[in-house]
Amino acid sequence: MSMYRDRVHRGSAGATVLRTVGTRERRSHLTAPRVPTVGIDIGGTKVMAGVVDADGAILEKVRTETPDKSKSPQVVEDTITELVLDLSDRHDVHAVGIGAAGWVDADRSKVLFAPHLNWRNEPLRDRLAGRLAVPVMVDNDANTAAWAEWRFGAGRGQDHLVMITLGTGIGGAILEDGAVKRGKYGVAGEFGHMQVVPSGHRCPCGNRGCWEQYSSGNALVREARELAAADSPVAYNIIERVGGRVGDITGPLITELAREGDAMCVELLQEIGQWLGVGIANLAAALDPSCFVIGGGVSAADDLLIGPARDAFRRHLTGRGYRPEATITKAQLGPEAGMVGAADLARLVARRFRRANRRRVERYERYERAGRR
């Protein structure tokens, strides 16, 4: 298995076993033990793991491609285990947090559904806790990214925050008063599947007109490829850049050309941004947060995307002119946010473990003293 490693600091080895999971983030991050934990970010193409300290700094990270046999849950679990054990050789790891691209149940123990992996009601937490020398926490990757931005990034100081992750599709998360709002069944924040255009583009979810069909990396690339395939005059620049191979058009290429001033690419990002603003206005009407944080790969377009989103948000906001407006800001932690957030949430599990371990040690010492009498 090929592996990329970025090592910043080496610590001592050591860990212990516990099958448990923490709940109730509110106030608990303030009293969580300041110990190193591992965060895992699982996507359809990569698995990234990093040792993170209590201040959100990454001490070391390793990354590998998601195995070709990723349709098998066992293979992905083997990959996660290998990365964690590799990091545990050099760091005193106390817990592992996993951010999974999928629906995670309210107990944060099972992945109910993952679009890119063959996880269906998969008891990921318990399977890994049985193999690793650390306690394990599982959550949705947008929740972990939002937690990281609230703790260490663009959302610091915000009481009511909504995060939008723009990648292949749209994900999201809600934080209120220092707690992630997961909903009754754990699957809150699937904003990308709000219907914004009745009878619109078909979505892989089975419905039509979902928000992510108009404001996402897939939407951006689809529009550019359609113009290029039609041999539109406005697409000549991008057609030349890919040598006529329409399938080679990607989101990063569109962003690069937009920064160079390509009119079509600038217009496409504006359209994606306008749809982003429409969706954010709908969310503001429902949730009334103080801040929207925009993350994910598409957010790399910066003001080419977020500027039009802010304009559309102001035009479509219910009660505009007569209510306070939420701020819209770009995420600060980049592609490592999910990993950092998963590690920080896992630190809450480590606290419970340390208390349980301390009680076991105290009981053992009492038995030892009683035996010497």
N, C-alpha and C positions, 0 to 999 in steps of 0.2 A: 504494500500500500504506500503510495507516494505521500509525503508529508512535508508541509512547509512549517518552519518553526521561527518564531521571533522571540528571542529570549532576552529579558531585561535584567532579571535578578534570579539568583539561585538560592534556595533555602534548604532547610533540612527535610528529611523524609519522615513520614509518620501519619497515621490516620486510625480511625476507629469505626465500628460498625453500628448502625442504628437504622431501624425501619420506622420512620415517622415522617410527618410533614407539618410544617408550621402553617398557621392561619393568622388572620388579624394583623395586617401590616401597620394599622394605625398606631402611632407612637412607638411601636416596637423597634423601628429602625434606629431610634435614638439610644436604645439600651442593648442592642444586639452586640455580641462579642466582636471585638476588633481583630478578627482572625482571617487568614486567607481562605478564600473559597474559589471553586471552579465554576465558571459559566460556560454553557454549551449552547451554540446557536445551530439549529438543524434546518437546512434548506433542501431544496430539490437537487442542488448541484454541489453543495459543500457542507462539511461539518467543521465548525470552528470552536475551539476550546481555549479558555484562558484563565490563568490564576489572577484574581482581582483582590486588591486589599480593601480596607474599610473606607478609604477615601475615593474609591472608584478607579484607582490607577491599575493598569494592567502590568503585572510583574513578568508574565511570560504568556505567549499564546502559540498554539499549534493549529494547523489547518490541513484538512485533507479533502479530496473530492468524495462526494457521496458515492459509495460503491456501485458498480454497474448492476449488481444484484440487489439494488436498494428496494425492489419490490418485496423483498423478504425482510420482515421486521427484525429477525435474528441477526442479519448481516449488519444492519444499522446499529443495533445494540452492541454487537461485537466491536464496531468502529468506535463508538462512544467509550466503551470500556477501555479499549487500547489507549485512547487519547488521555483519559483521566489517570490511568495507571502510569503512563509516561510522565505526566506532570507531577504525580505524587512521588515519583522517585527523587524529585528535586525540591519539593515544597511540602510544608506541613499543612496539607489540605484538610479542612474540617467539614465541608459539605459541598454538594454539587447541585447547581440549578440548571434546568434545561428549558430553553425557549424553543418550542416546536411550532412549525408552521401548520397549524391545524386547530381543530376544536378540542379543548381540554375540559374535562368535567369540573364541576364546582369544587370537588375535593382535591383537585390538582394531582390526580393519581393516574387517570387514563386519558389517552388520546382517542377521542371519539371518532374523529375523521381527519385525515390529512390528504390534501389534494395531490401532493407530489410523491407520497410514500404510501405503501400498502398497510397503513395503520387504520384498523377499524375496531373500535372499542379495545384498544391495546393497553394492557396494564403496565405501562412503561415504568412508572415509578417503582413498583414493587419488583419488577424483573431486574432493574438495574441495582436497586438497593440490595438485592440478594447476591450481587456479583461484586459490588464496589465496597471499598473499605471506608465509606463515608455515607452519611444520610443524603437522600435525594429529594428534590423538589421539581415538579413539572408545571409549566404554565405556557400559555399561548405566547408566541414570539412578539406580537405587538404589545401585549401587556408588559413583558419584560423590558422592551425598548422604551415604553412610556415611563415605566418606573425609573429607568436610568436617567432619562431626560429630566424627570422631576427631582431626582436626588442630586444629579451632578451636572445637568446640562441646561437646555433652553427653558425648562419649566421650573427652575428653582424659584421658590417663593410663591408659587401659584397654589391657591386652594382648590380651584376647579379647573382641571386641564383635560383637553381632548387631544389625542394624538392621531394623526392620519399618516399611514405608511403607504407611499406610492411606489410600487414596484411593478411586477408583472400584472398584479391586480391592485386592490385597495384593501388594506387592513386598518384596524384602529383599536383604540383603547380609551377608557374613561377613568380618570383619577379624581376623587373627591375627598377633601379633608385628609389627605395622606393615605388613602386606601384605594386599591384597584377595584372598580365595580365590574364584577364578572357576570352578574345576572343570576337568576335562580338556577340555571343549568350549566353555567360556566361559559356560555358562548356569546356574551354581549360583545359589541364592538365590531360586528361584521358589517361595517358601513358600506362596503363596496357593493353589496347586494340590495341596497335601497333602489327601488324603481324610480328613475327620473324621466324616462321617456316611454310612455305606454306603447307597446308593439314596436319597440326599438330593436337594436341589435340583439341577436341571440347571445346569451351568456352561457358558459359551460355549466353553470349551476342549474340550467334548465329553464330559467325565466328569460324574459326579454326586457331590454331597456335598463339594465342594472347600471348604477353609477360608474362602476369600473370599466364599463364598455365605452365610456366617454372621457374618462380622466384617469389614465393609468399608462404604464409603459406599453402594454399591449395595444391600447387605443392609439397611442402616438405612432407606433411602428406600423400598425394596420393602415392608418391614413396615408403615411408616407409611401408605403409599398403600393397602395392602390393608385396613387398619383403617378408613381414611377412606372407601374405596369401599363397604365394607360398612355404612357409616353407623353405626359403633360409637359408643356414648355416650361412650367415653373419648377419641374423636377429635373431639368437637364443637369444641374450641378451635382445633385446627389447621385444621379444615374452614372455620370462620369466618374465620381469618386469610387463607386463600387464596381466599375468596369462593366456595367450593364447587368450585373447579377443582383436582381431585385431582392432575392432572399438574404443578401448580405447586409441589408439596411437594418441598423440597430438603433436603439434609443440613444446610447452614448454618441453615436455618429451624428444623429440629428442634433443633439445638444452642441456638439463641437461645431457643426456648420452654422448653427444659429448664432453662436458666439462670434463666428467669422463674418456674420452679417447676411447669410443666405436668407432671402425673403420668405421662401416657402417654409423653411424650418422654424424661423421666428414666428410665422403665422400659426403653424401647427402647435407650437408650445403655448402660444396665446390662447388657442382654442381649448387645449387641455386645461390651462389655468382658469379659463372662464368657467368651464364645467366644474372644476375644483371649487371655485367660489360659490357656485350654485348649491353644491352639496353641503358646503360648510354653513351656508345660510340656513339650510334646512336643519342641520344639526344644532345650530344656535337656537332656532325656534323650539327645538325639543329639549335641549339640555342646558342652555344658557351658561356655558363655561366662561371663564375669564380669559382663557388662552387656548389657541389651537397651535399645536406644534406639528410641522410638516416634515416627515422623514421619508426614508426609502430612497432607492436609487434615482428615481426621476427628480427628486428634490435637488439633485446636483445642478439642475438648470438655474437655480437661484432666482433672481428677479425676473428672468425671462418667463418663469412659471408663476412665481409667487406674487409678482406685481399684478398681472391680470387677475389672479385669484382674489387679491384684496379688492380690486375694483368691482368685480362681479359680486363679491360678498356684500359690499356696501349697497349695490343696486338692488339686491334681492332680499336683504335682511328684513324680516317682518318688523314693522314699527320703526323703520329706519328714521333717524333724526330725532326720535323721542325716547331712545333707550341707550344705555352704555353699550359700546361695541367691544367685543372680544378682540384681543390682538392675534395676529397671525404671524408666526415666526418659523424660521427654518430650524430643524433639529441641529444640535451641535456635536453629537458624539459619533455621527456617521454610521458605517456598517457594523461597528462594534457595540452599538447601543444595546441590542438584544442580549449579547453575551454578558456585558457588564451588569445589566439589570437582573439577569438570571442569577448571576453570582451574588449580587447584593440581596436578593430575596432569599437565596439559600442560606445567607448568614443568619436569618431569623430561625431557620431549622437548626443551625449549629448551636444556637443559644439553648434550645430545648434539650439537645443532646448533651451539652456540657453540664446542665443541671442534673439530668438523669445519671450521667457518668459520675458526677460528684457524689450523688446519693449512694450509688453502688460502692464507691470507694469508702465512704463513711460507714456503710454497713459492714464491709469487709474488715475495716479497722476495729469496729466494735466486736466482731466475732473473734478477731485475733486477741484482743485484750481479754475477752471472756475466757478464751482457751488457756491463757497463761495464769489464770487465778487458781 
